[in-house]
Amino acid sequence: MPFEGRIVLKVDVIIPTYKPDYKFLDLMEKLACQTVPVQRIIIMNTEQKYFDRLTYGSSFSKKYKNVTVRHISKREYDHGNTRNKGVRLSDAEVFVMLTQDAVLADEFVLEELIKGLRQNKVAVSYARQIADDYCSEVERFTRSFNYPDEKLVKTKADIEQMGIKTFFCSNVCAAYRRRVFDSLGGFVKHTIFNEDMIYAAGAVYAGYGIAYCPDARVYHCHDYSNMDQFHRNFDLGVSQADHPEIFAKISSESEGLKLIKMTVAHLKDMKMKNKIPAYFINSGFRYAGYKLGKNYKKMPRKLVVKCSSNKEYWAMDNIIQASSKIDASKGYGISEEEKGGS
C-alpha cells in the first residue's frame, strides 16, 4: 500500500563509511539542504581512527546535531548485517541508504525517492547514478546503460522480459519502506556483496515492486583497473553462487554481453576506436572474475581469498562455519564444572 497521500513522514538516512573523505562531507552538506527533512543520519563507520582523522578539530558534531555514529572494526563489517544494524537504530517509516561517495545532485533527491515509494506495493525506490566529469567515456556510458532516463516500476510480471534486470537496485542511493523491510527480514545477514539486489529479488518474489526514479540523481562512478574489476566481479559471482534460489533461475551473462556490444558501438560513434582494445581486456578481467566467483566452492580457500576484494569476509565466514559445526551435546565449550565433573 502507498503512504495514503500523507506528506509528512519520518525519514532517516543510513550511511556505511570507511575512510571517509571530502565527498562524504559534501554529501552531508547536501543532505542538510533536502526539501524532505531528515530526522536522523545514522553513520555505521568502520575503524574509528579514520572517521576521527576526518572530523578532528572541525565543527562536525555541532553542525550536524541529528547525526548518530556507531563504530565497528573492519572484521565486523558485513555488507548486509552492518546495514541491518543501522536500520535497527532507526524508528522512521522510510529510511534511505547511501554510500559515502554518492554526491546528491540537488535538493530534491529524497523527495523524488519518496514519490517512488508512494506507488502501490513498492518496497524500494532507487536513484539514477550519473558519472562525474573526471570519469572515462566507458564508465560514463555504463552509467547511462544501467541508469536510463525513463521511470520504471519492476515487478514479478517483468521477469520473463527483463530477466536479471528486474532485480537490479542499488543502495548507493535508495529508499526503503520500513514495514516491508522488516516483514521481508531485511538484508541478508552475511553476504560478500550484492545485498541490495538480493533484497530486491526477495521483494519482487514476495509480490512487491522496485521503483527506479531517474529524477533522483546522484553523482557516483568508478574507473576500476583490470584487477579491481576482476576482484569485484569475483565477489559478484560468489554472491550469486550463494543464492541459487534467485540467480540460478536467471542468467546475467546475456545482459553483460549486451552492454559490451553497445559500449563498443558507442566508442565507434564517439570516434574512440582506440579505446576498444583496452575495453575488451577490461571486460575479459570482469568475466574471468565473475566465472571464478560463480565456481568458488570448487576452489581452494586460499585461492578464493586471493581472488576476492573482501578478505575480511572470508575470515568471518570461517568463524561462522566453525561455530555451526559445534555439537553442544558433546560438551564443546562447556567446562568440566558445568558438566558436573570434578
RODO-2510 file (C-alpha; in nm, 4 decimals, decimal comma):
residues 342
     n   res          X          Y          Z
     1     m     0,0000     0,0000     0,0000
     2     p     0,1159     0,3577    -0,0625
     3     f     0,1505     0,6101     0,2185
     4     e    -0,2144     0,7168     0,1788
     5     g    -0,1291     1,0613     0,0441
     6     r     0,0384     1,1827     0,3613
     7     i     0,3061     1,4471     0,3141
     8     v     0,4858     1,4270     0,6482
     9     l     0,6948     1,1164     0,7009
    10     k     0,9757     1,0300     0,9347
    11     v     1,2814     0,9801     0,7155
    12     d     1,6209     0,8611     0,8362
    13     v     1,9403     0,8257     0,6330
    14     i     2,1877     0,5417     0,6913
    15     i     2,5439     0,5667     0,5599
    16     p     2,8129     0,2982     0,5993
    17     t     3,1557     0,4664     0,5958
    18     y     3,5168     0,3550     0,5737
    19     k     3,7979     0,6073     0,5376
    20     p     3,5507     0,8897     0,4545
    21     d     3,6878     1,1898     0,2654
    22     y     3,5732     1,5217     0,1180
    23     k     3,2950     1,3516    -0,0793
    24     f     3,1380     1,2378     0,2451
    25     l     3,1478     1,5936     0,3789
    26     d     2,9902     1,7129     0,0530
    27     l     2,7188     1,4504     0,0953
    28     m     2,6460     1,5737     0,4475
    29     e     2,6123     1,9314     0,3190
    30     k     2,3669     1,8216     0,0502
    31     l     2,1597     1,6185     0,2966
    32     a     2,1101     1,9288     0,5086
    33     c     1,9525     2,1067     0,2098
    34     q     1,6940     1,8475     0,1050
    35     t     1,3304     1,9503     0,0612
    36     v     1,2369     1,6491     0,2736
    37     p     1,3805     1,6993     0,6235
    38     v     1,5961     1,4182     0,7597
    39     q     1,5102     1,3110     1,1124
    40     r     1,8386     1,1301     1,1798
    41     i     2,1557     1,0457     0,9928
    42     i     2,2938     0,7143     1,1158
    43     i     2,6567     0,6529     1,0255
    44     m     2,7859     0,2968     1,0528
    45     n     3,1585     0,3655     1,0446
    46     t     3,4324     0,1067     1,0019
    47     e     3,7500     0,1843     1,2018
    48     q     3,7056     0,4881     1,4239
    49     k     4,0529     0,6300     1,3639
    50     y     3,9723     0,7193     1,0024
    51     f     3,6482     0,8962     1,0926
    52     d     3,8209     1,0871     1,3722
    53     r     4,1000     1,1852     1,1343
    54     l     3,8478     1,3487     0,9004
    55     t     3,6442     1,5297     1,1650
    56     y     3,9118     1,6113     1,4263
    57     g     3,9219     1,9826     1,5094
    58     s     3,6145     2,0540     1,2973
    59     s     3,2624     2,1575     1,3947
    60     f     3,1147     1,8351     1,2533
    61     s     2,9322     1,7221     1,5700
    62     k     2,8000     2,0728     1,6411
    63     k     2,6964     2,1322     1,2807
    64     y     2,5115     1,8018     1,2396
    65     k     2,3232     1,7504     1,5635
    66     n     2,0970     1,4843     1,4123
    67     v     2,3912     1,2500     1,3464
    68     t     2,4457     0,9210     1,5289
    69     v     2,7799     0,7472     1,4715
    70     r     2,8447     0,3798     1,5504
    71     h     3,1992     0,2479     1,5104
    72     i     3,2882    -0,1106     1,4232
    73     s     3,6104    -0,2902     1,3339
    74     k     3,6958    -0,3870     0,9789
    75     r     3,6483    -0,7541     1,0588
    76     e     3,2962    -0,6869     1,1884
    77     y     3,1832    -0,5151     0,8699
    78     d     2,9369    -0,7055     0,6553
    79     h     2,7516    -0,5579     0,3572
    80     g     2,4164    -0,6836     0,4804
    81     n     2,4347    -0,7087     0,8575
    82     t     2,6084    -0,3738     0,9133
    83     r     2,3257    -0,2043     0,7265
    84     n     2,0702    -0,4052     0,9249
    85     k     2,2246    -0,2752     1,2472
    86     g     2,1896     0,0783     1,1168
    87     v     1,8236     0,0174     1,0354
    88     r     1,7604    -0,1096     1,3883
    89     l     1,8751     0,2291     1,5210
    90     s     1,6013     0,3991     1,3177
    91     d     1,2320     0,4374     1,4017
    92     a     1,1444     0,6093     1,0744
    93     e     0,8767     0,4938     0,8309
    94     v     1,1231     0,5414     0,5460
    95     f     1,4988     0,5036     0,5561
    96     v     1,7386     0,5979     0,2795
    97     m     2,0573     0,4017     0,2216
    98     l     2,3539     0,5985     0,0858
    99     t     2,7189     0,5266     0,0319
   100     q     2,9806     0,7783     0,1421
   101     d     3,0866     0,8621    -0,2133
   102     a     2,7405     0,9344    -0,3511
   103     v     2,7034     1,3093    -0,4059
   104     l     2,3437     1,4299    -0,4284
   105     a     2,2841     1,6308    -0,7462
   106     d     2,0228     1,8664    -0,5964
   107     e     1,7853     1,9230    -0,3061
   108     f     1,5073     1,7030    -0,4484
   109     v     1,6708     1,3587    -0,4274
   110     l     1,4895     1,2344    -0,1162
   111     e     1,1621     1,3869    -0,2339
   112     e     1,1820     1,2012    -0,5656
   113     l     1,2678     0,8720    -0,3959
   114     i     0,9672     0,9045    -0,1657
   115     k     0,7457     0,9753    -0,4681
   116     g     0,8618     0,6388    -0,5997
   117     l     0,7656     0,4671    -0,2756
   118     r     0,4157     0,6181    -0,2866
   119     q     0,3249     0,3942    -0,5781
   120     n     0,1217     0,0875    -0,4921
   121     k     0,3150    -0,2041    -0,3351
   122     v     0,6614    -0,0599    -0,3982
   123     a     0,9169    -0,1869    -0,1456
   124     v     1,2202     0,0172    -0,2511
   125     s     1,2989     0,3044    -0,4865
   126     y     1,6472     0,3771    -0,6174
   127     a     1,8161     0,6776    -0,7729
   128     r     1,9852     0,7439    -1,1028
   129     q     2,3656     0,7433    -1,0936
   130     i     2,5492     0,9945    -1,3105
   131     a     2,9184     0,9882    -1,3947
   132     d     3,1398     1,2705    -1,2700
   133     d     3,3280     1,4835    -1,5224
   134     y     3,6552     1,3055    -1,4486
   135     c     3,5221     0,9573    -1,5336
   136     s     3,6134     0,7800    -1,8551
   137     e     3,3810     0,7592    -2,1546
   138     v     3,3323     0,3864    -2,0932
   139     e     3,2249     0,4463    -1,7337
   140     r     3,0006     0,7306    -1,8449
   141     f     2,8253     0,5076    -2,0982
   142     t     2,7958     0,2217    -1,8481
   143     r     2,6123     0,4535    -1,6078
   144     s     2,3706     0,5619    -1,8818
   145     f     2,3143     0,1961    -1,9758
   146     n     2,2294     0,0941    -1,6190
   147     y     2,0506     0,4178    -1,5288
   148     p     1,8452     0,5453    -1,8256
   149     d     1,6033     0,8406    -1,8404
   150     e     1,2733     0,6537    -1,8082
   151     k     1,0881     0,5967    -1,4823
   152     l     1,0075     0,2343    -1,4146
   153     v     0,8422     0,0055    -1,1607
   154     k     0,9604    -0,3537    -1,1945
   155     t     0,7510    -0,6466    -1,0714
   156     k     0,7363    -1,0229    -1,0962
   157     a     0,5477    -0,9859    -1,4239
   158     d     0,8619    -0,8345    -1,5829
   159     i     1,0978    -1,1250    -1,5119
   160     e     1,0327    -1,3064    -1,8383
   161     q     1,1085    -0,9974    -2,0469
   162     m     1,3691    -0,8169    -1,8332
   163     g     1,5463    -1,1144    -1,6771
   164     i     1,8106    -1,0236    -1,4180
   165     k     1,7432    -0,6521    -1,4711
   166     t     1,4137    -0,6978    -1,2867
   167     f     1,6099    -0,7259    -0,9627
   168     f     1,8593    -0,4501    -1,0359
   169     c     1,8600    -0,1998    -0,7498
   170     s     2,1500    -0,0059    -0,5995
   171     n     2,1655     0,1145    -0,2399
   172     v     2,4298     0,3676    -0,3375
   173     c     2,1124     0,5741    -0,3052
   174     a     1,7826     0,4001    -0,2332
   175     a     1,4770     0,4489    -0,0115
   176     y     1,3096     0,1613     0,1720
   177     r     0,9691     0,1242     0,3322
   178     r     1,0493     0,0085     0,6848
   179     r     0,7396    -0,2027     0,7418
   180     v     0,8027    -0,4015     0,4239
   181     f     1,1745    -0,4254     0,5010
   182     d     1,1040    -0,5792     0,8413
   183     s     0,8415    -0,8173     0,7042
   184     l     1,0914    -0,9497     0,4473
   185     g     1,3650    -0,9979     0,7074
   186     g     1,5885    -0,7093     0,5982
   187     f     1,9145    -0,7550     0,4126
   188     v     2,0750    -1,0972     0,4084
   189     k     2,2825    -1,1081     0,7262
   190     h     2,6087    -1,2471     0,5913
   191     t     2,6979    -1,1604     0,2350
   192     i     3,0116    -1,0644     0,0489
   193     f     2,8341    -0,8306    -0,1925
   194     n     2,5066    -0,7588    -0,3697
   195     e     2,2866    -0,7279    -0,0607
   196     d     2,0709    -0,4656    -0,2345
   197     m     1,9917    -0,6853    -0,5326
   198     i     1,9298    -0,9928    -0,3146
   199     y     1,6798    -0,7923    -0,1107
   200     a     1,5142    -0,6552    -0,4263
   201     a     1,4750    -1,0065    -0,5680
   202     g     1,3116    -1,1247    -0,2463
   203     a     1,0757    -0,8272    -0,2566
   204     v     0,9801    -0,8984    -0,6194
   205     y     0,9103    -1,2661    -0,5497
   206     a     0,7022    -1,1572    -0,2479
   207     g     0,4809    -0,9506    -0,4776
   208     y     0,6339    -0,6043    -0,4322
   209     g     0,7653    -0,3622    -0,6916
   210     i     1,1051    -0,1954    -0,7355
   211     a     1,0815     0,1688    -0,8451
   212     y     1,3545     0,3344    -1,0491
   213     c     1,3448     0,7136    -1,0041
   214     p     1,5651     0,8900    -1,2633
   215     d     1,4706     1,2330    -1,1286
   216     a     1,6518     1,1409    -0,8061
   217     r     2,0099     1,1883    -0,9235
   218     v     2,3453     1,1265    -0,7576
   219     y     2,6984     1,1615    -0,8891
   220     h     2,8719     0,8296    -0,8474
   221     c     3,1212     0,6414    -1,0635
   222     h     3,4448     0,4430    -1,0510
   223     d     3,7165     0,3861    -1,3094
   224     y     3,8334     0,0460    -1,1869
   225     s     4,1590    -0,1102    -1,3046
   226     n     4,1587    -0,4532    -1,4663
   227     m     4,2436    -0,6250    -1,1364
   228     d     3,9876    -0,4162    -0,9488
   229     q     3,7240    -0,5379    -1,1928
   230     f     3,8441    -0,8960    -1,1538
   231     h     3,8175    -0,8868    -0,7729
   232     r     3,4850    -0,7032    -0,7737
   233     n     3,3258    -0,9405    -1,0222
   234     f     3,4660    -1,2398    -0,8375
   235     d     3,2698    -1,1248    -0,5317
   236     l     2,9645    -1,0703    -0,7519
   237     g     2,9941    -1,4291    -0,8720
   238     v     3,0280    -1,5531    -0,5127
   239     s     2,7113    -1,3708    -0,4105
   240     q     2,5210    -1,5298    -0,6968
   241     a     2,6581    -1,8757    -0,6211
   242     d     2,5475    -1,8394    -0,2589
   243     h     2,1915    -1,7516    -0,3614
   244     p     2,0850    -2,0022    -0,6269
   245     e     1,7222    -1,9541    -0,5228
   246     i     1,7475    -1,6204    -0,7047
   247     f     2,0282    -1,6312    -0,9561
   248     a     2,0247    -1,9951    -1,0741
   249     k     1,6917    -1,9280    -1,2426
   250     i     1,8092    -1,6279    -1,4431
   251     s     2,1361    -1,5714    -1,6262
   252     s     2,3063    -1,2310    -1,6042
   253     e     2,5625    -1,3060    -1,8750
   254     s     2,3368    -1,2021    -2,1627
   255     e     2,2955    -0,8591    -2,0040
   256     g     2,6732    -0,8258    -1,9773
   257     l     2,7165    -0,9201    -2,3421
   258     k     2,4558    -0,6622    -2,4407
   259     l     2,6481    -0,3938    -2,2514
   260     i     2,9742    -0,4869    -2,4252
   261     k     2,8183    -0,4689    -2,7715
   262     m     2,6540    -0,1346    -2,7018
   263     t     2,9685     0,0117    -2,5457
   264     v     3,1787    -0,0856    -2,8479
   265     a     2,9204     0,0732    -3,0800
   266     h     2,9215     0,3864    -2,8653
   267     l     3,3010     0,4148    -2,8737
   268     k     3,2900     0,3871    -3,2523
   269     d     3,0263     0,6602    -3,2715
   270     m     3,2406     0,8815    -3,0470
   271     k     3,5447     0,8301    -3,2741
   272     m     3,7214     0,6467    -2,9903
   273     k     3,8046     0,3176    -3,1622
   274     n     4,1473     0,3280    -2,9999
   275     k     3,9743     0,2677    -2,6632
   276     i     3,8141    -0,0586    -2,7754
   277     p     4,1118    -0,2993    -2,7253
   278     a     4,1614    -0,1832    -2,3654
   279     y     3,7870    -0,2174    -2,3069
   280     f     3,7900    -0,5767    -2,4337
   281     i     4,0778    -0,6579    -2,1999
   282     n     3,8959    -0,4984    -1,9077
   283     s     3,5808    -0,6936    -1,9951
   284     g     3,7859    -1,0132    -2,0024
   285     f     3,9059    -0,9498    -1,6481
   286     r     3,5476    -0,8876    -1,5367
   287     y     3,4197    -1,2070    -1,6982
   288     a     3,7051    -1,4191    -1,5627
   289     g     3,6428    -1,2899    -1,2105
   290     y     3,2704    -1,3491    -1,2387
   291     k     3,3053    -1,7077    -1,3672
   292     l     3,5590    -1,7982    -1,0996
   293     g     3,3362    -1,6470    -0,8331
   294     k     3,0385    -1,8488    -0,9544
   295     n     3,2512    -2,1612    -0,9090
   296     y     3,4356    -2,0610    -0,5911
   297     k     3,3134    -2,3664    -0,3979
   298     k     3,5331    -2,5841    -0,6196
   299     m     3,8445    -2,3739    -0,5481
   300     p     4,0981    -2,3961    -0,2626
   301     r     4,0087    -2,1458     0,0106
   302     k     4,3481    -1,9716    -0,0125
   303     l     4,2907    -1,9046    -0,3826
   304     v     3,9366    -1,7839    -0,3118
   305     v     4,0655    -1,5282    -0,0615
   306     k     4,3320    -1,4158    -0,3077
   307     c     4,0719    -1,3591    -0,5801
   308     s     3,8312    -1,1705    -0,3560
   309     s     3,8333    -0,7972    -0,2851
   310     n     3,6836    -0,8582     0,0603
   311     k     3,9432    -1,0550     0,2585
   312     e     3,7750    -0,9913     0,5949
   313     y     3,4567    -1,1571     0,4732
   314     w     3,6323    -1,4911     0,4462
   315     a     3,7860    -1,4652     0,7928
   316     m     3,4374    -1,4101     0,9373
   317     d     3,2979    -1,6836     0,7127
   318     n     3,5488    -1,9282     0,8636
   319     i     3,4325    -1,8320     1,2131
   320     i     3,0657    -1,8749     1,1206
   321     q     3,1275    -2,2123     0,9580
   322     a     3,3294    -2,3337     1,2571
   323     s     3,0620    -2,2281     1,5048
   324     s     2,7912    -2,4037     1,3039
   325     k     2,9803    -2,7327     1,3381
   326     i     2,9929    -2,7234     1,7174
   327     d     2,7895    -3,0044     1,8730
   328     a     2,6695    -2,8762     2,2089
   329     s     2,5596    -3,2246     2,3095
   330     k     2,9248    -3,3298     2,3120
   331     g     3,0137    -3,0578     2,5556
   332     y     3,2150    -2,8278     2,3275
   333     g     3,2725    -2,5003     2,5062
   334     i     3,1442    -2,6350     2,8402
   335     s     3,3742    -2,6545     3,1372
   336     e     3,4154    -2,9666     3,3495
   337     e     3,2401    -2,7853     3,6348
   338     e     2,9420    -2,7023     3,4128
   339     k     2,9269    -3,0649     3,3007
   340     g     2,9271    -3,1756     3,6644
   341     g     3,2753    -3,3172     3,6500
   342     s     3,5341    -3,2967     3,9260
***
